[in-house]
Every structure is written in C-alpha cells, then in structure tokens.
C-alpha cells in the first residue's frame, strides 16, 4: 500500500486560507485517509511548528505566525500596497482585528444551506468527497467551520460520482457560483463508506468509542448472580414475569408481573435491573457512567452508558436467567388510582420475552396475561387523561438497516397498543418513586417540567388561526391576563389550554402544528426538589425504571436502597444530588442534539442516491433561512434554503411565522403541501437540500378546478 505523505506546502496553504486557527480535525479530513498518513501528518505539523512556519495554539490548533512587529508602534508593517496596518497585542504578540476590518477577514457563521466563501488551500492531493447539487459536482473537505468547497468543472471531474472520495488539486480560477475550481487528481475510493461516516460522526460529537481500562476491569470482575449469595432478597423466580421490548433490544432493564384481585383492584410488580449492585458509588464504572449520563442511541448503533458485560448481560433481565432486581410493588384501584406501594430487593427469573409486535399479536389472539395487562393499562390511561396529560400523536422515524448495519430505508414508526402497556406501568412506578423520595426526604432526583412562558402561550392562543378555534375560551383578553398573573411548574389554566389544543376529539392536528406546540414548551430536566411535571400534570415524578441507560435512575436506586437497608445517608449526598441533577440535565441536551443529528446523517445517507428525484412533501418547519420539508417515502426531512427560492425575496413574518415573498406576497406555512426535488444530500454534514417545484392544491381547490373544467 502506497502512503501519500502530506506536503509542507499543503499544510501551509490550509493555514493561510483560514480566517481562524485551524484545528487537527480539518487537517485530518483534508490530508489523511489512513492511519499511516495520520502519523505522517502529525510528524509534519510538529516539524513545521518547531521551525516556526506555523504557530501552535492550545487545543491542537494552528495559525500563521504574525509578521515581525514594531515594538514602539505596536503595529505590523503593511504587507502590500493599500493594506491597513494591524495592531498587535502586547500580551500575546498576535494580531488583533481592528474595528472596520474587511468582511473578507471576519469569521461569520453562515445560515444552513449556504457555504462560506473562504479562499481554499492550493495544495495538491487534498482528500475530499464529491457532492452533487443539481447539475454541478462539488468537492468538499472538512466539517463545520473548517468546511471548504470547490466546484469540479466539466472536463476536470473525470468520471467521479456523488459520494466518491477523491484527491483534488485546486485551480487558479473561479468556477460557477464563485467557488474556486478544482480538478480530480486521483480516486481515493469508489464510494463513501458508511463505516467512515459513522467513525467521523463519533469523533465530531465526542462519543466515546470504548471504556477506561479500570471500568472494564470492574465490570469483568462481577460474578453471575446465584441465590446462595443473595438469599436475603425476596425470591420471585416462580412468579410469571414478562419483558416487552423492541425485537432488536440489546438490554432489558424492566419487567412486569400483574394480578387482578377479587375486589377488582390490581397488584402490579415493576421489576427493574439492580444496576447499583454492580456499580459502586465513586468507582471507575460510576465515574464513566456519570460522564456519559445516558446510553447514546443512533439509528445504526448505540454507545451504552455501561460496558456490554453489564448492560447486555449481568444487569439485563434476560429470559430464563437469574437476575437481581429492585422491584416496585403497587396496589391500584379499579379506576387506576395508586393506593399503596412498596420497594424491595428481589431475585427474579423472567418467564417470557415478547417483542412489541409479538405481544400485540398474542393479545389479539386472546393470550390471558396480555389481555389482563391491556385491561389494566386502559384504566391507568383513563386516570392520566383525567389528570390532564398532554397527548402528542407524532410519528417517530425508524431506520431500516442492511446486514452491515447501513441505513437503507426510513419510515414513520407505527405505535402499537403494546407500547402503551409498558409505558403506563413505568409511569406509575416512577410516580410511586417520587412520592417515596419526598415522603422519606431522600436525596434522589426528580424529573421536573416547567410550564411554558406565558407570552408563548398567548401567541398560541391568539396568533395562530389553526389553534385559536380549538380552545373556545370566553373573554380571551381577560383569560390571558389571569394566565400572566400565575406562575409555577403546575398551572391548571395553562395545562387545560394545552390539553384542549391537543384533544384528538376536536380533530387531529397536522404533525407540523403539533411540533410547533411541542416547541413552545420548555424542556424537562432533573432536580433535587419535586417541583412538578407540567406535561404529565403530576406534582411528584422521578425516573426509576431505566438504570442501565440513565444515570438519574441509578442514583435514585442507590439512595432508596441505602434507606431500605437501614443505613444513614450522609448529608453530603443531598448537596451532591443538586450537582448531579445539573450535570446530567446539561448532558441530556447534548445527547438529544446528537441523536437528532444522527437521524439527519442516516437520512442523508439514504437520500444520497435519490438526488434528482421528485417528491410531494409537507412543510414541517419555517425559519428565516429556509423551510424544512418532510416527505413520506422514504420518510425524511430536508430543507429548501431561501437562497434557492429565486422567484422572490422571502422573509419570515414574525407575527404569523410564515415565509412571505416581499414582492409577490406569496406565503408558505406549516403543514402546506408542496412538491420538491432532491438536489443535494451529504451524509458527512447531514444536509439534505430540496428545490421547490410548486404547491399542491388542497382538496377544495382541486374540486373547484374539476368543476370549472366540467363547465368548459
């Protein structure tokens, strides 16, 4: 295998071309495609920095060294006729950008869909990937702010196709759209490999690829549970206990047992993996679990919070295997009201594992236990509706994978009744947990959800025509005034407003409108105090049921078990719970963002072979820089940048949220049906761009057209 050693000239060209310090990832993407080339690049960067050709900054970033400065004047001499003198910092010796500096030297963020006009490096043999936009081919290097883009003119592109990895040489001329032209000098690979896309995604988003040695050693030392070592626990191996999870689930942290009592009430057992028995507080496993906070789920894989030895084996409630559990036993009235609860350490053996689909099928065939479970959870759901929970009916995208775990299709997930059976039982156990924590004043973690900002509520109330008619409130101005006078996490007036908006009996709202309502709400978080949960309508709620994949549940288990074993809980743990709540709440935001970006990456991988295809879609988001559009087959979202809507100049109306043409007053709004064409799909950035082909007439408009034709 021939190793292409990066050249010193290529490195200097990249640094000169960037308006900001260049990071290691940009060099890596542009100049290295193998481990050997990566090592050569490291040596070359070190050599160039030692020779003073480039200046190394913190965080493996590099920039050109400043010109020789005049100490007396504090300025750098002009480099050419007409150049303004640049002030030099007396503390760092680096140039400081002056007020009034030209836009060409400023580093400004571009809106999605646009590309920075940064002069690209002129080095030869730069690694790039091919992206098609309409009739044109581009070569793209780097990611994020270090992303550079070249146009490949006809005659210089060879026979490369979109998705191919190539090496290019920049040409000393501009091409279409003002991008620097480049020519292909070598084909690095026939086509972009999804393993490379995945590896790049993990690296860019800081997802750990493995575990510290100490953590792995702790996990490896854990023995298989045997009854003789845990005889103080309640033995439930003879009870009928089931798990219901996705067919491809890698871990099972919850199981159910259920009995209907003679008086019509219910006895429910929610059995949760006893992870705290294996992960000691402040050990290496605990430190790593807190650092991760959650299992990170990507459409094509997962990065578990705990090593496989625990998450997929010892802690997982596997069918027919003896396992340690921490169980919540509840007595529930016929109307779904929680009457009593208790928590015990148990020793269980799952009798049967069902996938959601299998469980639904068996219930439909009359399987007794599952029919009993369905009857019970119907009562729980009816109770939650009386409590005023918010019922969103949004389809979740699901990604189909091939045998090499590459995305091949994306479709809206179908929600079965069996999903609700598990969900209702888990919610009830979590509610019991929160009551238990509060009653005993234990330093556990509560899941809290603050009410929306009142001004956002007012906008939904009066500013959205498709929503205002669903509320039917009298004296709108007075009602809004009353809302503004209230505050807190649980405001009955605001909650009932949202309940009425989402009430399915008033007609199903389009998914795009439901997303707008969802976006108006604040994000749930963790707290050491029971502040209430707005979306559920409950004062007390905590997370107890997923300690394999959430650190909050693991922490709460520990506090409850310490009390159950009669041990005094150190006061310092109450203070620490506050810090842990803040830490994992912040981490959760990053996790959710990363998972959304992963879905966009999978979508772009699937759509890369659909460039040029036409689809009918629905506007699912409106921003000042463009419109997000969801198409149905495959089920994915892309964007129409306003820069590509060339028939007019479009701006977002702040009052209605519509995108409006300045000259034509043409309007685009949430839920509108339109026709689009895929013109770009880049898996490395997760961008799918559409061209607008036209609007789709509504049913009434189509009928009007048909009637007019009949008259003619």
C-alpha positions in Angstrom: 0.0 0.0 0.0 1.4 3.4 -1.0 1.4 6.1 1.7 0.8 9.6 0.4 3.0 11.8 2.7 1.3 15.2 3.2 3.4 18.0 1.9 4.5 21.0 3.9 3.0 23.3 1.2 -0.4 21.7 1.6 -0.3 22.4 5.4 0.7 26.0 4.9 -1.9 26.6 2.2 -4.7 25.3 4.6 -3.5 27.5 7.4 -3.1 30.6 5.2 -6.6 30.2 3.7 -8.4 30.1 7.1 -9.6 33.2 8.8 -9.4 31.4 12.2 -6.9 28.9 13.8 -7.1 25.6 12.0 -7.8 22.5 14.2 -6.5 19.0 13.9 -9.8 17.6 12.5 -9.5 19.9 9.4 -6.0 18.7 8.7 -7.1 15.1 9.2 -10.0 15.3 6.8 -8.1 17.2 4.2 -4.8 15.4 4.2 -5.0 11.9 5.7 -7.1 8.9 4.7 -5.2 6.1 6.7 -3.5 5.6 10.0 -0.1 5.8 8.4 -0.9 9.1 6.7 -2.3 10.4 10.0 1.0 9.6 11.8 3.0 11.3 8.9 0.8 14.4 9.2 1.4 14.6 13.0 5.2 14.5 12.4 5.0 17.1 9.7 2.9 19.5 11.8 5.3 19.1 14.7 8.2 19.8 12.4 6.6 22.9 10.9 5.7 24.3 14.3 9.3 23.7 15.6 10.6 25.5 12.6 8.4 28.5 13.2 6.5 28.1 9.9 3.2 27.8 11.8 2.2 28.8 15.3 0.7 26.1 17.6 -2.1 27.2 20.0 -3.9 25.3 22.7 -6.3 22.5 21.7 -4.1 21.4 18.7 -4.9 24.5 16.7 -2.5 26.2 14.3 -2.2 29.6 12.7 0.3 31.5 10.7 2.8 33.4 12.9 2.4 37.2 12.9 4.7 39.3 10.9 7.6 41.0 12.6 6.1 43.7 14.9 7.4 47.1 15.7 7.6 47.2 19.5 7.5 51.0 19.5 4.3 51.4 17.5 2.6 48.2 18.3 1.7 47.6 14.6 2.7 45.2 11.9 4.0 46.7 8.7 1.7 46.6 5.7 2.2 43.5 3.5 1.3 45.2 0.3 0.2 48.5 -1.2 -3.1 49.7 0.3 -3.1 47.2 3.2 -4.1 48.7 6.6 -1.7 48.3 9.5 -2.7 45.7 12.0 -2.5 46.2 15.8 -0.5 43.6 17.7 -1.5 42.5 21.2 1.4 43.4 23.6 0.4 40.3 25.7 0.3 37.6 23.1 2.2 39.0 20.2 -0.7 38.0 17.9 -2.5 40.4 15.5 -5.8 41.9 16.8 -8.6 42.6 14.3 -9.3 46.3 14.1 -12.7 47.9 14.0 -13.7 48.3 10.4 -11.7 45.3 9.2 -13.0 44.0 5.9 -15.7 41.3 5.8 -13.2 39.0 4.0 -11.2 38.7 7.2 -14.2 38.3 9.5 -15.3 34.9 10.7 -19.1 34.8 10.5 -21.4 31.9 10.7 -23.4 31.1 7.6 -27.1 30.1 7.6 -27.8 26.4 6.9 -27.8 25.8 3.2 -25.1 28.4 2.4 -21.4 28.0 2.1 -18.6 30.2 3.4 -16.7 32.0 0.6 -13.3 31.2 2.1 -10.3 31.0 -0.2 -9.4 27.3 -0.2 -5.9 25.9 0.0 -4.0 25.4 -3.2 -2.2 22.2 -2.2 -2.2 19.1 -4.4 -3.7 15.8 -3.3 -6.2 17.1 -0.8 -8.7 14.5 0.3 -12.3 15.4 -0.5 -15.7 13.9 -1.1 -18.0 14.5 -4.1 -21.4 16.2 -3.6 -23.9 16.8 -6.4 -26.0 19.9 -6.4 -28.4 20.0 -9.3 -26.2 19.6 -12.5 -23.0 20.5 -10.7 -20.4 18.4 -8.9 -18.5 19.8 -5.9 -15.6 18.6 -3.8 -16.0 19.2 -0.1 -13.2 19.0 2.6 -13.5 19.4 6.4 -16.6 19.8 8.6 -18.3 22.7 10.3 -16.4 26.0 10.2 -13.4 24.2 8.7 -15.5 23.1 5.7 -14.2 24.2 2.3 -15.9 23.7 -1.0 -14.6 23.5 -4.6 -16.5 23.2 -7.8 -15.5 20.5 -10.3 -15.9 21.9 -13.8 -16.7 19.6 -16.7 -13.5 18.1 -18.1 -11.8 18.2 -14.7 -14.0 15.8 -12.8 -13.2 12.6 -14.7 -15.9 10.0 -14.1 -16.4 10.6 -10.4 -19.9 10.3 -8.9 -21.6 11.8 -5.9 -20.4 10.1 -2.7 -16.9 9.2 -4.0 -13.8 10.0 -2.1 -11.2 11.7 -4.2 -8.0 13.7 -4.1 -8.1 17.1 -5.8 -5.8 20.0 -6.9 -7.2 23.5 -6.7 -7.0 25.5 -9.9 -6.1 29.2 -10.1 -9.5 30.3 -11.3 -13.1 30.6 -10.2 -15.9 28.3 -11.2 -19.7 28.6 -11.1 -21.3 30.4 -8.1 -17.9 31.9 -7.3 -16.3 28.8 -5.8 -12.7 28.0 -6.6 -12.4 25.4 -9.3 -10.5 22.1 -8.7 -9.6 19.1 -10.7 -9.5 15.4 -9.7 -6.0 14.0 -9.5 -6.8 10.6 -8.0 -9.7 8.5 -6.9 -9.2 7.6 -3.2 -12.2 5.3 -3.0 -15.1 4.2 -5.3 -17.8 5.4 -2.9 -18.1 6.9 0.5 -18.2 4.1 3.1 -20.8 4.3 5.8 -18.2 3.0 8.4 -16.2 6.1 7.7 -19.4 8.3 8.1 -20.0 6.6 11.4 -16.5 7.0 12.6 -16.4 10.6 11.7 -19.8 11.2 13.5 -18.4 9.6 16.7 -15.3 11.7 16.5 -17.0 15.0 15.8 -19.6 14.6 18.5 -17.2 13.3 21.2 -19.0 9.9 21.6 -16.6 7.5 23.4 -15.7 4.5 21.3 -14.7 2.4 24.4 -14.3 2.4 28.1 -11.4 3.1 30.5 -9.4 0.0 31.5 -10.3 0.4 35.1 -14.0 0.5 34.3 -13.8 -2.6 32.1 -11.8 -4.4 34.8 -14.6 -3.6 37.4 -17.2 -5.0 35.0 -15.2 -8.1 34.2 -14.8 -8.9 37.9 -18.6 -9.1 38.6 -19.9 -12.7 39.1 -23.0 -14.3 37.8 -25.7 -13.9 40.5 -26.6 -17.1 42.5 -29.3 -17.5 45.1 -26.8 -18.5 47.9 -25.2 -15.1 47.7 -28.4 -13.1 47.7 -30.7 -15.2 50.0 -31.9 -12.0 51.9 -33.7 -10.9 48.8 -37.3 -11.8 48.0 -37.3 -14.8 45.8 -39.6 -14.3 42.8 -38.3 -16.9 40.4 -41.6 -18.8 40.5 -43.7 -15.8 39.6 -44.8 -15.2 36.0 -42.8 -12.2 34.8 -42.5 -10.8 31.3 -40.4 -8.3 29.5 -41.7 -6.4 26.4 -39.2 -4.6 24.4 -38.2 -3.9 20.8 -37.2 -7.1 18.9 -33.6 -5.9 18.5 -33.2 -4.5 22.0 -29.7 -5.1 23.4 -30.6 -4.6 27.0 -33.7 -5.2 29.1 -34.0 -3.2 32.3 -37.7 -3.6 33.1 -40.1 -6.5 33.6 -43.7 -6.8 34.7 -45.9 -9.1 36.8 -49.6 -8.5 37.3 -52.5 -9.9 39.2 -56.2 -8.9 39.4 -57.6 -9.1 43.0 -61.1 -10.4 43.9 -62.3 -6.9 44.7 -61.4 -5.6 41.2 -58.2 -3.9 42.2 -54.8 -4.8 40.8 -51.4 -5.9 42.2 -48.6 -4.7 39.8 -44.9 -5.5 40.1 -42.5 -3.4 38.1 -39.1 -5.2 38.4 -36.1 -3.1 37.4 -32.5 -4.2 36.9 -30.5 -3.7 40.1 -27.6 -1.9 38.5 -26.5 -0.3 41.7 -25.4 -3.8 43.0 -22.7 -3.8 40.3 -21.8 -0.1 40.0 -20.3 1.2 43.3 -20.6 4.9 44.1 -17.4 6.7 43.0 -15.8 3.6 41.4 -14.4 3.6 37.9 -17.7 2.4 36.4 -19.7 5.1 38.3 -17.3 7.8 37.1 -17.7 6.7 33.5 -21.5 6.4 33.8 -21.8 9.9 35.2 -19.6 11.3 32.5 -21.8 9.7 29.8 -25.0 10.3 31.7 -27.0 8.2 29.2 -26.9 5.5 26.6 -26.5 7.3 23.3 -28.9 5.8 20.7 -28.0 6.3 17.0 -30.1 4.9 14.2 -27.4 2.4 13.2 -25.8 1.7 16.6 -25.7 2.6 20.3 -23.0 3.8 22.7 -24.1 2.2 26.0 -23.6 4.1 29.3 -22.2 0.9 30.8 -20.0 -1.8 29.3 -21.6 -4.7 27.5 -20.7 -7.2 30.3 -23.2 -5.3 32.5 -25.7 -3.6 30.1 -26.3 -6.6 27.8 -25.6 -9.4 30.3 -25.4 -9.3 34.1 -27.8 -6.4 34.6 -30.1 -7.2 31.7 -33.3 -9.1 32.7 -32.9 -11.9 30.2 -35.4 -14.6 29.7 -34.7 -17.7 31.8 -31.7 -16.2 33.6 -31.5 -15.5 37.3 -31.1 -11.7 37.8 -31.0 -9.2 40.6 -33.8 -6.6 40.6 -35.1 -3.7 42.6 -38.9 -4.0 42.5 -41.8 -1.6 43.0 -45.0 -3.4 44.1 -48.2 -1.4 43.7 -51.8 -1.8 44.7 -54.0 0.0 42.2 -57.8 0.7 42.5 -60.1 -0.3 39.6 -60.2 3.3 38.4 -56.4 3.4 38.1 -55.7 5.3 41.3 -52.5 4.3 43.1 -53.4 3.2 46.6 -50.3 1.6 48.1 -46.7 1.0 47.0 -43.5 -0.6 48.4 -40.0 -1.3 47.2 -38.0 -4.5 47.7 -34.7 -6.0 46.5 -35.7 -9.2 44.6 -34.2 -12.2 42.9 -36.2 -12.9 39.7 -36.2 -15.0 36.5 -38.1 -13.6 33.5 -40.5 -16.2 32.2 -41.0 -14.8 28.8 -39.7 -12.1 26.5 -42.0 -10.6 23.9 -41.3 -8.1 21.2 -43.9 -5.3 21.0 -45.2 -6.8 17.7 -45.4 -10.4 19.2 -47.1 -9.2 22.4 -49.7 -7.3 20.3 -50.4 -10.3 18.1 -50.7 -12.7 21.1 -53.1 -10.3 22.9 -55.2 -10.0 19.8 -55.4 -13.8 19.8 -56.6 -13.8 23.4 -53.5 -14.6 25.4 -54.8 -14.3 29.0 -51.9 -12.5 30.7 -51.5 -9.9 28.0 -55.3 -9.3 27.8 -55.2 -8.7 31.6 -52.3 -6.2 31.1 -54.2 -4.4 28.4 -57.3 -4.1 30.6 -55.2 -2.8 33.5 -53.3 -0.2 31.5 -56.6 1.1 29.9 -57.6 2.1 33.5 -54.2 3.8 34.0 -54.5 5.7 30.8 -58.0 6.8 31.6 -56.7 8.1 35.0 -53.9 10.0 33.3 -56.4 11.7 31.0 -58.4 12.8 34.0 -55.2 14.2 35.4 -54.7 16.2 32.2 -51.7 14.8 30.4 -50.7 16.2 27.1 -51.4 13.7 24.2 -49.0 14.3 21.4 -49.5 12.0 18.4 -46.3 12.5 16.5 -44.8 9.7 14.3 -41.2 8.8 15.2 -38.9 8.0 12.3 -37.5 4.5 12.2 -34.4 3.5 10.2 -34.1 0.0 8.5 -30.6 -1.4 8.3 -29.0 -3.9 6.0 -26.8 -6.8 7.2 -23.8 -4.5 7.5 -25.9 -2.0 9.7 -26.0 0.6 7.0 -29.2 2.7 6.7 -31.3 1.6 3.7 -34.8 3.0 4.4 -36.5 5.4 6.8 -40.2 5.2 7.7 -42.6 6.5 10.3 -42.7 4.2 13.3 -46.1 2.6 14.0 -47.2 2.9 17.6 -48.9 -0.3 18.9 -51.1 -0.6 21.9 -48.4 -2.8 23.4 -46.1 0.2 23.6 -48.6 1.8 25.9 -48.9 -1.2 28.2 -45.2 -0.9 29.2 -45.3 2.9 29.2 -48.2 3.2 31.6 -46.7 0.7 34.1 -43.4 2.6 34.0 -45.0 5.9 34.6 -46.9 4.6 37.6 -43.7 3.2 39.1 -41.9 6.5 38.5 -44.7 8.3 40.2 -44.5 6.0 43.2 -40.8 6.5 43.4 -41.2 10.3 43.6 -43.7 10.0 46.3 -41.4 7.7 48.2 -38.5 10.1 47.9 -40.5 13.0 49.0 -42.1 11.2 52.0 -38.8 10.0 53.3 -36.9 13.1 52.3 -34.3 11.1 50.4 -31.7 12.9 48.2 -32.9 11.3 45.0 -33.5 13.0 41.6 -36.9 14.2 40.4 -37.9 14.7 36.8 -39.4 18.1 36.6 -41.1 20.1 33.7 -41.8 23.8 33.9 -44.8 25.4 32.3 -44.3 27.3 29.1 -43.5 31.0 29.1 -46.8 32.9 29.3 -46.0 35.1 26.2 -45.6 31.9 24.2 -48.9 30.7 25.4 -50.5 34.0 24.4 -49.1 33.7 20.9 -50.6 30.2 20.5 -53.8 31.4 22.0 -54.4 34.4 19.8 -51.8 34.4 17.0 -52.4 31.0 15.4 -55.7 30.7 13.5 -55.5 26.9 13.2 -55.2 26.7 17.0 -57.3 29.5 18.4 -60.6 28.0 17.4 -59.8 24.8 19.3 -59.8 26.5 22.7 -63.2 28.1 22.8 -62.3 30.3 25.7 -64.7 33.2 26.5 -63.2 36.6 27.4 -59.9 35.9 25.7 -58.1 39.1 26.9 -59.2 38.6 30.5 -58.2 34.9 30.4 -54.8 35.8 29.2 -54.5 38.4 31.9 -55.2 35.8 34.5 -52.6 33.5 33.0 -50.0 36.2 33.2 -50.7 36.6 36.9 -49.9 33.0 37.6 -46.6 31.2 37.8 -45.0 27.9 38.8 -44.5 24.5 37.3 -48.1 23.3 37.5 -50.6 25.9 36.4 -54.1 24.3 35.8 -55.3 27.0 33.4 -52.2 26.7 31.2 -52.3 22.9 31.3 -56.0 22.8 30.3 -55.2 25.2 27.5 -52.7 22.7 26.1 -55.0 19.7 26.7 -57.7 21.4 24.6 -55.2 22.2 21.8 -54.2 18.5 21.6 -57.6 17.0 22.2 -58.0 14.3 19.5 -61.8 14.6 19.7 -61.5 18.1 18.2 -59.8 16.7 15.1 -56.2 15.5 14.5 -53.7 18.3 14.2 -51.1 18.0 11.5 -47.7 16.8 12.8 -46.1 20.1 11.8 -48.6 22.0 14.0 -48.1 19.6 16.9 -44.3 20.1 16.6 -44.9 23.9 16.9 -46.9 23.3 20.1 -44.2 21.0 21.4 -41.5 23.6 20.6 -43.4 26.2 22.6 -42.9 24.1 25.8 -39.8 24.1 28.0 -37.5 21.1 28.3 -37.9 18.6 31.2 -34.9 18.4 33.4 -33.7 16.9 36.7 -33.9 18.5 40.1 -33.2 17.5 43.7 -36.7 19.1 44.6 -40.2 17.9 43.5 -41.2 21.0 41.5 -43.8 19.2 39.4 -44.2 17.9 35.9 -46.3 20.1 33.6 -46.8 17.7 30.7 -48.0 14.8 33.0 -50.0 17.0 35.3 -48.3 15.4 38.4 -46.6 17.1 41.3 -44.4 14.1 42.0 -42.4 12.3 39.3 -39.0 10.7 39.2 -37.0 8.3 36.9 -36.6 4.8 38.4 -37.2 2.4 35.6 -34.1 2.6 33.3 -30.8 2.4 35.4 -29.0 0.6 32.6 -29.3 3.6 30.3 -29.8 6.7 32.6 -27.6 7.8 35.4 -30.5 9.6 37.2 -32.3 6.2 37.8 -29.0 4.6 39.1 -28.5 7.5 41.6 -32.1 7.3 42.9 -31.8 3.5 43.3 -28.8 4.0 45.5 -30.5 6.4 47.8 -33.6 4.2 48.2 -31.6 1.1 48.8 -29.4 2.8 51.5 -32.6 3.7 53.4 -34.2 0.3 52.8 -31.1 -1.3 54.4 -31.3 0.9 57.4 -28.1 2.8 56.6 -27.7 6.5 57.4 -27.4 8.6 54.2 -24.5 11.1 54.5 -25.6 14.7 54.4 -23.1 15.4 51.7 -25.1 13.3 49.3 -28.0 15.8 49.4 -25.6 18.6 48.2 -24.2 16.3 45.7 -27.6 15.4 44.3 -28.0 19.0 43.3 -24.8 18.9 41.4 -25.6 15.6 39.7 -29.0 16.9 38.6 -27.4 19.9 37.0 -24.7 17.8 35.4 -27.0 15.2 33.7 -29.6 17.9 32.7 -26.9 19.6 30.7 -25.6 16.4 29.3 -29.1 15.4 28.2 -29.3 18.5 26.0 -26.1 17.4 24.2 -27.3 13.8 23.9 -30.7 14.9 22.4 -29.0 17.2 19.9 -26.5 14.5 18.9 -29.3 11.9 18.3 -31.2 14.4 16.1 -28.0 15.0 14.1 -27.5 11.2 13.8 -31.0 10.9 12.3 -30.2 13.6 9.8 -27.0 11.7 8.9 -28.9 8.5 8.3 -31.5 10.4 6.3 -28.8 12.0 4.1 -27.1 8.6 3.6 -30.4 7.2 2.2 -31.2 10.3 0.1 -27.7 10.5 -1.5 -29.0 8.1 -4.1 -32.2 10.0 -4.7 -30.7 13.2 -6.0 -32.8 14.4 -8.9 -35.9 12.6 -7.7 -39.2 14.5 -7.2 -41.4 14.1 -4.1 -44.5 15.5 -2.6 -43.9 16.8 1.0 -45.3 18.9 3.8 -43.7 22.0 5.3 -42.6 20.9 8.8 -40.6 24.0 9.9 -40.2 27.6 8.8 -37.1 29.7 9.6 -35.7 32.9 8.2 -33.0 30.9 6.2 -35.5 28.4 4.6 -38.2 25.8 5.0 -37.9 22.3 6.4 -39.9 19.8 4.3 -40.9 16.2 5.3 -41.5 13.7 2.5 -43.1 10.3 3.1 -41.4 7.6 1.1 -38.7 7.5 2.3 -39.9 9.4 5.4 -37.3 12.1 5.9 -36.7 15.8 6.2 -34.8 18.2 4.1 -34.5 21.9 3.6 -35.3 24.5 0.9 -32.8 27.3 1.5 -34.3 30.7 0.7 -31.3 31.3 -1.5 -32.7 28.7 -3.8 -36.2 30.3 -3.9 -35.2 32.7 -6.8 -38.7 33.9 -7.8 -38.8 36.4 -5.0 -37.1 37.6 -1.8 -38.5 35.7 1.1 -38.6 36.7 4.8 -40.2 35.2 7.9 -43.2 37.1 9.1 -42.6 37.4 12.9 -46.3 37.6 13.7 -47.6 34.6 11.7 -44.4 32.6 11.4 -45.0 32.3 7.6 -42.3 32.7 4.9 -43.5 35.6 2.8 -42.4 36.8 -0.6 -41.5 40.6 -0.5 -42.9 41.3 -4.0 -45.5 38.7 -4.7 -46.7 38.2 -1.0 -46.7 34.5 -1.7 -46.9 32.7 1.6 -45.6 29.4 2.9 -46.8 28.0 6.2 -46.6 24.9 8.4 -48.5 21.9 7.1 -48.7 23.2 3.5 -48.3 20.5 0.8 -45.6 21.2 -1.8 -43.6 19.4 -4.5 -39.8 19.3 -4.2 -36.8 17.8 -5.9 -33.7 16.4 -4.1 -30.7 18.5 -5.3 -28.1 17.7 -2.6 -27.5 15.1 0.1 -24.3 15.0 2.1 -24.1 12.3 4.9 -21.0 13.8 6.4 -22.9 17.0 7.3 -26.4 15.5 7.5 -27.7 18.1 5.0 -30.5 17.2 2.5 -31.5 20.1 0.3 -34.6 20.4 -1.9 -35.6 22.6 -4.7 -39.2 24.0 -4.7 -41.2 22.8 -7.7 -44.6 24.1 -6.7 -47.5 23.9 -4.3 -50.1 21.0 -4.1 -53.7 22.3 -4.3 -55.9 21.5 -1.4 -58.9 19.1 -1.8 -61.3 22.1 -2.1 -59.1 23.8 -4.7 -58.8 20.6 -6.7 -62.6 20.2 -6.7 -63.0 23.8 -7.9 -60.7 23.1 -10.8 -62.6 20.0 -11.8 -65.9 21.8 -11.6 -64.5 24.6 -13.8 -63.3 22.1 -16.4 -66.8 20.5 -16.4 -68.4 23.8 -17.2 -66.0 24.4 -20.1 
